Amino acid sequence: MQPVLTRRDALTGAAGLVIGAYVAPRAALAKGPMPDAPVLPNAFLRIAPDNIVTVIVKHLEFGQGPITGLTTLVAEELGADWSQMRAEHAPANAKLYNNLSFGPMQGTGGSSAIANSYMQMRRVGAAAREMLIAAAAAEWRAPASEITLEKGVLRHGDKNAPIGAFAEQAATLMDVRRRAGRPGETRDTMIAGIALAQRATLATRNIRHFDDLAVPVVNPWRA
């Protein structure tokens, strides 16, 4: 069973960009989607001005590779170069970093790391990508759909910059949306991030869900 994430999925940090996610307890998941609730400081990703990307891993390393696996998921969705990726174990805090397979407790075992965190980490990476591209689009006055992010570098025409150069701007943009009560539904953010990576236009009835996401959309069902 995959974790259900609320709309309030993004946090900002004092230095660089911090992305987080709210994780519903397993017992609550069995009852259906959780209602929107203020996200707790459950940060899973930091992007520093020096271009270092740190993934906060809530599963301990016992030789099965959760640190490498989860960090790889974030790097792929974000578009970061592997050389800039780092990982840290999450601090002891069962409320923030609970293992959904075990209930409201923090723990590792039963090959649960990827099953628990696969979609969670993909959404975290996609959210960061979308915010960085939006920040670059604003700075360069360019359409977000024309900006690429590969191997940790944002590019548009003859302009380019490492992601760390836009970490602070992306954090500010994230905070503005959060304060406005519109940080973005995590599933929408992941879809937007993938579309931006593929330089594609989204076809959807729910255009309003992407109003403040830097991705071109079209409603083919509109009369």
C-alpha positions as CSV (number, residue, x, y, z in Angstrom):
1,M,0.0,0.0,0.0
2,Q,1.4,3.4,-1.0
3,P,1.5,6.4,1.4
4,V,-1.2,9.0,1.0
5,L,0.3,12.5,0.9
6,T,-1.6,15.7,1.5
7,R,-1.5,18.9,-0.5
8,R,0.8,20.4,2.1
9,D,3.9,18.6,0.9
10,A,6.5,21.2,0.6
11,L,8.7,23.0,3.2
12,T,11.3,25.7,2.9
13,G,14.6,25.9,4.6
14,A,16.8,28.7,5.8
15,A,19.5,27.8,3.3
16,G,18.6,26.3,0.0
17,L,15.6,24.2,-0.8
18,V,13.9,21.7,1.5
19,I,11.2,19.3,0.4
20,G,9.1,17.3,2.8
21,A,6.0,15.1,2.8
22,Y,3.3,14.2,5.2
23,V,2.9,10.5,5.7
24,A,-0.4,9.0,7.0
25,P,-0.2,6.2,9.6
26,R,-1.0,2.8,8.2
27,A,-4.2,2.4,10.3
28,A,-5.5,5.7,8.8
29,L,-4.5,4.6,5.3
30,A,-6.8,1.5,5.7
31,K,-9.7,3.9,6.2
32,G,-9.1,5.8,3.0
33,P,-7.4,9.1,2.0
34,M,-6.4,11.4,4.8
35,P,-7.9,14.9,4.9
36,D,-5.6,17.9,4.2
37,A,-3.6,18.8,7.3
38,P,-0.7,21.1,8.1
39,V,2.5,19.3,7.2
40,L,4.9,18.7,10.0
41,P,8.6,19.4,9.5
42,N,9.1,16.0,7.9
43,A,11.9,17.0,5.5
44,F,13.3,14.4,3.1
45,L,15.4,16.5,0.7
46,R,17.8,19.5,1.0
47,I,19.4,21.3,-1.9
48,A,22.2,23.6,-0.8
49,P,23.6,26.6,-2.6
50,D,26.8,24.6,-3.1
51,N,24.8,22.2,-5.3
52,I,24.9,19.3,-2.8
53,V,21.6,17.4,-2.7
54,T,21.0,15.6,0.5
55,V,18.3,12.9,0.9
56,I,17.1,12.1,4.4
57,V,16.5,8.4,4.6
58,K,14.3,7.1,7.3
59,H,15.3,3.4,6.8
60,L,18.6,2.1,8.3
61,E,21.2,0.5,6.1
62,F,21.5,-3.2,6.9
63,G,23.1,-4.3,3.7
64,Q,20.1,-4.3,1.4
65,G,20.8,-0.9,-0.1
66,P,17.9,1.4,0.9
67,I,20.2,4.4,1.0
68,T,21.4,3.9,-2.5
69,G,18.0,2.9,-3.8
70,L,16.0,5.8,-2.3
71,T,18.7,8.4,-3.2
72,T,18.7,7.1,-6.8
73,L,14.9,7.6,-7.0
74,V,15.3,11.2,-6.0
75,A,18.2,11.8,-8.3
76,E,16.3,10.5,-11.3
77,E,13.2,12.5,-10.7
78,L,15.1,15.6,-9.8
79,G,17.6,15.4,-12.7
80,A,20.6,15.6,-10.5
81,D,24.1,14.3,-11.2
82,W,25.0,11.3,-9.0
83,S,28.2,13.0,-7.9
84,Q,26.3,15.7,-6.1
85,M,24.0,13.3,-4.2
86,R,24.4,12.7,-0.5
87,A,22.3,10.8,2.1
88,E,21.8,11.0,5.8
89,H,19.9,8.8,8.2
90,A,16.8,10.5,9.6
91,P,16.9,11.5,13.2
92,A,15.0,9.4,15.8
93,N,11.4,10.7,15.5
94,A,8.7,8.0,15.0
95,K,6.0,10.6,14.5
96,L,7.8,12.2,11.6
97,Y,9.6,9.2,10.1
98,N,7.3,6.3,10.8
99,N,7.5,3.1,8.8
100,L,4.1,2.5,7.3
101,S,4.6,-1.2,7.3
102,F,5.1,-1.3,11.0
103,G,2.5,1.2,12.1
104,P,3.3,4.4,14.0
105,M,6.9,3.5,14.7
106,Q,10.3,4.2,13.2
107,G,12.0,1.0,12.1
108,T,13.7,-1.0,9.3
109,G,13.0,-4.6,8.3
110,G,11.0,-6.9,6.2
111,S,12.4,-5.4,2.9
112,S,10.0,-2.5,3.5
113,A,12.2,0.5,2.5
114,I,11.3,0.6,-1.2
115,A,7.8,-0.6,-0.7
116,N,7.2,2.2,1.9
117,S,9.1,5.0,0.2
118,Y,9.1,4.5,-3.5
119,M,6.3,6.9,-4.5
120,Q,7.2,9.2,-1.6
121,M,10.7,9.8,-2.8
122,R,9.7,10.1,-6.5
123,R,7.2,12.9,-5.5
124,V,9.9,14.6,-3.4
125,G,12.3,14.7,-6.4
126,A,9.6,15.8,-8.8
127,A,8.5,18.6,-6.5
128,A,12.0,19.9,-6.2
129,R,12.5,19.8,-10.0
130,E,9.3,21.7,-10.7
131,M,10.2,24.4,-8.1
132,L,13.7,24.8,-9.5
133,I,12.5,25.1,-13.1
134,A,9.9,27.6,-12.0
135,A,12.5,29.7,-10.3
136,A,14.8,29.6,-13.3
137,A,11.9,30.6,-15.6
138,A,11.1,33.6,-13.5
139,E,14.8,34.7,-13.3
140,W,15.4,34.2,-17.0
141,R,12.0,35.3,-18.2
142,A,11.6,32.2,-20.2
143,P,8.8,29.6,-20.6
144,A,9.3,26.8,-18.1
145,S,8.6,24.3,-20.8
146,E,11.7,25.4,-22.6
147,I,14.0,25.0,-19.6
148,T,15.8,21.7,-19.2
149,L,17.4,20.2,-16.0
150,E,19.9,17.4,-16.6
151,K,22.8,16.3,-14.4
152,G,22.2,19.1,-12.0
153,V,22.3,21.9,-14.5
154,L,19.4,24.1,-15.7
155,R,19.6,25.3,-19.3
156,H,17.7,27.6,-21.6
157,G,19.4,28.7,-24.8
158,D,22.8,30.1,-24.0
159,K,22.0,30.4,-20.3
160,N,22.8,27.7,-17.8
161,A,23.2,27.4,-14.0
162,P,23.6,24.7,-11.5
163,I,20.6,23.9,-9.3
164,G,22.3,25.4,-6.3
165,A,22.1,28.8,-7.9
166,F,18.3,28.6,-7.8
167,A,17.9,26.8,-4.5
168,E,17.1,30.0,-2.5
169,Q,14.7,31.3,-5.2
170,A,12.9,27.9,-5.3
171,A,12.6,27.9,-1.6
172,T,11.0,31.3,-1.6
173,L,8.6,30.3,-4.4
174,M,7.7,27.2,-2.4
175,D,7.1,29.3,0.7
176,V,4.9,31.8,-1.2
177,R,2.7,29.0,-2.4
178,R,2.6,27.3,1.0
179,R,1.5,30.5,2.7
180,A,-1.2,31.0,0.1
181,G,-2.4,27.5,0.9
182,R,-1.5,26.2,-2.6
183,P,1.8,24.3,-2.3
184,G,0.5,21.8,-4.8
185,E,-0.9,18.3,-4.6
186,T,1.9,15.9,-4.5
187,R,0.5,13.8,-7.3
188,D,0.0,16.9,-9.5
189,T,3.6,18.0,-8.7
190,M,5.0,14.7,-9.8
191,I,3.0,14.8,-13.0
192,A,4.2,18.4,-13.6
193,G,7.8,17.4,-12.9
194,I,7.7,14.5,-15.4
195,A,6.1,16.7,-18.1
196,L,8.7,19.3,-17.6
197,A,11.5,16.7,-17.9
198,Q,10.0,15.4,-21.1
199,R,9.2,19.0,-22.3
200,A,5.6,17.9,-22.8
201,T,2.2,19.5,-22.6
202,L,-0.2,18.1,-20.1
203,A,-3.7,17.1,-21.4
204,T,-6.1,17.2,-18.5
205,R,-9.6,18.3,-17.5
206,N,-8.2,19.6,-14.2
207,I,-6.3,22.6,-15.5
208,R,-6.9,24.5,-12.3
209,H,-4.8,22.0,-10.4
210,F,-1.8,23.1,-12.4
211,D,-2.5,26.9,-12.4
212,D,0.6,27.7,-10.3
213,L,2.8,24.9,-11.6
214,A,5.3,25.8,-14.3
215,V,4.0,23.4,-16.9
216,P,2.0,24.0,-20.1
217,V,-1.5,22.4,-20.0
218,V,-4.4,22.0,-22.4
219,N,-7.9,20.7,-21.9
220,P,-8.8,18.7,-25.1
221,W,-12.3,18.2,-23.8
222,R,-13.2,21.9,-23.7
223,A,-15.8,22.8,-26.2
